[in-house]
Amino acid sequence: MIVRGNYALRRYRKEAVMSNNLFVAPYTPEQRETCAGLFQKVYNMPPFAFAWLDGEKAKSYFWDLESIPNSLSFILMDGSMAVGACMGQKEEHFQNPGYKINEFFIEPEHQHLGLGAYFINELENKLHELGVKTMYLFTQRNMYSFDFYLKNNFIVNDGTVHMAKVIRQEPTVVYTRTFVNSED
Ligand SMILES: CC(C)(COP(=O)(O)OP(=O)(O)OC[C@H]1O[C@@H](n2cnc3c(N)ncnc32)[C@H](O)[C@@H]1OP(=O)(O)O)[C@@H](O)C(=O)NCCC(=O)NCCS
C-alpha cells in the first residue's frame, strides 16, 4: 500500500509504474473473476470497508454490468497484470452518443501514481474514436474520488439531482376484505 505523505516513496513508485508497460485493453467476460476480485479488494478496504461485499456478490455484479445492453468496458493493464477497470455502457439514445461509467477503480497499491488520470485520458481517446461526445458518472461530493474527477476535468451538472426512495420494509395492508361465496 502506498504511504500517503511519503513523497520520495510515492515518486519512486510513480516513476517505476509509469515506465512499465501500461495499456488499456477491452474487458471480456473471461476477465470477470479478475476484475471482480480487484473490485472486492478496493471496496473491502477503508474508507469503504464494505463487509457485505464477498466474492460471489462481486462476480454476480460484474455479470450484471457486462450484460447491460451496449456495455463497453475496459481494463487497465500493467504488463500482464490488471490494475484497474472501467465498467460502462455506450448510450446511443441521446442527441449525441454518450458513455456512462458505472464503475471505475484502480487497484489499491497502484493508487495515487497517476494511473487513474492515465486511464481516463486513454478512455477519452478510445471513446472519441467511437463518436462518443460525453462521459458521465454518479459519485458523491464527500468522496475523495470527487476531487479526482474534478482534477480530470469532469464538471458538476448542478441541474441534475439524484433521487432515491426507500422501499417499505413491511408491506402495508391497506384494507382486508372477506370474500363470501354468495351460494353459501
Ligand atoms: C479514485 C481513483 C480511481 C483515482 O485513481 P488514482 O490512480 O489513485 O488517481 P491518480 O493517481 O491519477 O490521481 C490522484 C489524484 O486524485 C485525487 N485523489 C485520488 N484519490 C484520493 C484520495 N484518497 N484522497 C485525496 N485525493 C485523492 C487527488 O487529487 C490525487 O492527487 P495526488 O495523488 O497528487 O494526491 C482511485 O483512487 C480508486 O480506485 N479509488 C477507489 C474506488 C473509487 O473511489 N472509485 C470511484 C467511484 S465513483
The ligand as an SDF file (V2000), in Angstrom:
LIG
                    3D

 48 50  0  0  0  0  0  0  0  0999 V2000
  -10.4240    7.4310   -7.3820 C   0  0  0  0  0  0  0  0  0  0  0  0
   -9.3580    6.5890   -8.0970 C   0  0  0  0  0  0  0  0  0  0  0  0
   -9.9550    5.9210   -9.3330 C   0  0  0  0  0  0  0  0  0  0  0  0
   -8.2180    7.5350   -8.5360 C   0  0  0  0  0  0  0  0  0  0  0  0
   -7.2070    6.7700   -9.1890 O   0  0  0  0  0  0  0  0  0  0  0  0
   -5.6740    7.0760   -8.8740 P   0  0  0  0  0  0  0  0  0  0  0  0
   -4.8610    6.2520   -9.8030 O   0  0  0  0  0  0  0  0  0  0  0  0
   -5.4310    6.9210   -7.4310 O   0  0  0  0  0  0  0  0  0  0  0  0
   -5.6230    8.6230   -9.2710 O   0  0  0  0  0  0  0  0  0  0  0  0
   -4.3600    9.4840   -9.7810 P   0  0  0  0  0  0  0  0  0  0  0  0
   -3.1110    8.9640   -9.1590 O   0  0  0  0  0  0  0  0  0  0  0  0
   -4.4040    9.6070  -11.2520 O   0  0  0  0  0  0  0  0  0  0  0  0
   -4.7570   10.8970   -9.2290 O   0  0  0  0  0  0  0  0  0  0  0  0
   -4.7250   11.0850   -7.8640 C   0  0  0  0  0  0  0  0  0  0  0  0
   -5.3150   12.4330   -7.5620 C   0  0  0  0  0  0  0  0  0  0  0  0
   -6.7340   12.3280   -7.4810 O   0  0  0  0  0  0  0  0  0  0  0  0
   -7.1640   12.8380   -6.2180 C   0  0  0  0  0  0  0  0  0  0  0  0
   -7.3420   11.7060   -5.2850 N   0  0  0  0  0  0  0  0  0  0  0  0
   -7.4490   10.4030   -5.6320 C   0  0  0  0  0  0  0  0  0  0  0  0
   -7.5760    9.6450   -4.5330 N   0  0  0  0  0  0  0  0  0  0  0  0
   -7.5280   10.4780   -3.4690 C   0  0  0  0  0  0  0  0  0  0  0  0
   -7.6010   10.2840   -2.0530 C   0  0  0  0  0  0  0  0  0  0  0  0
   -7.7220    9.0700   -1.4940 N   0  0  0  0  0  0  0  0  0  0  0  0
   -7.5420   11.3650   -1.2480 N   0  0  0  0  0  0  0  0  0  0  0  0
   -7.4210   12.5800   -1.7830 C   0  0  0  0  0  0  0  0  0  0  0  0
   -7.3540   12.8230   -3.1040 N   0  0  0  0  0  0  0  0  0  0  0  0
   -7.3820   11.7910   -3.9590 C   0  0  0  0  0  0  0  0  0  0  0  0
   -6.0260   13.7100   -5.7470 C   0  0  0  0  0  0  0  0  0  0  0  0
   -6.1090   14.9370   -6.3820 O   0  0  0  0  0  0  0  0  0  0  0  0
   -4.8420   12.9060   -6.2370 C   0  0  0  0  0  0  0  0  0  0  0  0
   -3.6710   13.6210   -6.4110 O   0  0  0  0  0  0  0  0  0  0  0  0
   -2.3750   13.1520   -5.5600 P   0  0  0  0  0  0  0  0  0  0  0  0
   -2.1410   11.6790   -5.8280 O   0  0  0  0  0  0  0  0  0  0  0  0
   -1.2790   14.0330   -6.0700 O   0  0  0  0  0  0  0  0  0  0  0  0
   -2.7560   13.3910   -4.1290 O   0  0  0  0  0  0  0  0  0  0  0  0
   -8.7300    5.5240   -7.1880 C   0  0  0  0  0  0  0  0  0  0  0  0
   -8.1850    6.1620   -6.0590 O   0  0  0  0  0  0  0  0  0  0  0  0
   -9.7260    4.4560   -6.7490 C   0  0  0  0  0  0  0  0  0  0  0  0
   -9.8720    3.4410   -7.4020 O   0  0  0  0  0  0  0  0  0  0  0  0
  -10.3940    4.6980   -5.6140 N   0  0  0  0  0  0  0  0  0  0  0  0
  -11.3260    3.7250   -5.0630 C   0  0  0  0  0  0  0  0  0  0  0  0
  -12.5250    3.4930   -5.9270 C   0  0  0  0  0  0  0  0  0  0  0  0
  -13.2860    4.7680   -6.2290 C   0  0  0  0  0  0  0  0  0  0  0  0
  -13.4800    5.6200   -5.3560 O   0  0  0  0  0  0  0  0  0  0  0  0
  -13.7490    4.8520   -7.4720 N   0  0  0  0  0  0  0  0  0  0  0  0
  -14.5820    5.9270   -7.9100 C   0  0  0  0  0  0  0  0  0  0  0  0
  -16.0140    5.6430   -7.5420 C   0  0  0  0  0  0  0  0  0  0  0  0
  -17.0900    6.8330   -8.2900 S   0  0  0  0  0  0  0  0  0  0  0  0
  1  2  1  0
  2  3  1  0
  2  4  1  0
  2 36  1  0
  4  5  1  0
  5  6  1  0
  6  7  2  0
  6  8  1  0
  6  9  1  0
  9 10  1  0
 10 11  2  0
 10 12  1  0
 10 13  1  0
 13 14  1  0
 14 15  1  0
 15 16  1  0
 15 30  1  0
 16 17  1  0
 17 18  1  0
 17 28  1  0
 18 19  1  0
 18 27  1  0
 19 20  2  0
 20 21  1  0
 21 22  1  0
 21 27  2  0
 22 23  1  0
 22 24  2  0
 24 25  1  0
 25 26  2  0
 26 27  1  0
 28 29  1  0
 28 30  1  0
 30 31  1  0
 31 32  1  0
 32 33  2  0
 32 34  1  0
 32 35  1  0
 36 37  1  0
 36 38  1  0
 38 39  2  0
 38 40  1  0
 40 41  1  0
 41 42  1  0
 42 43  1  0
 43 44  2  0
 43 45  1  0
 45 46  1  0
 46 47  1  0
 47 48  1  0
M  END
$$$$
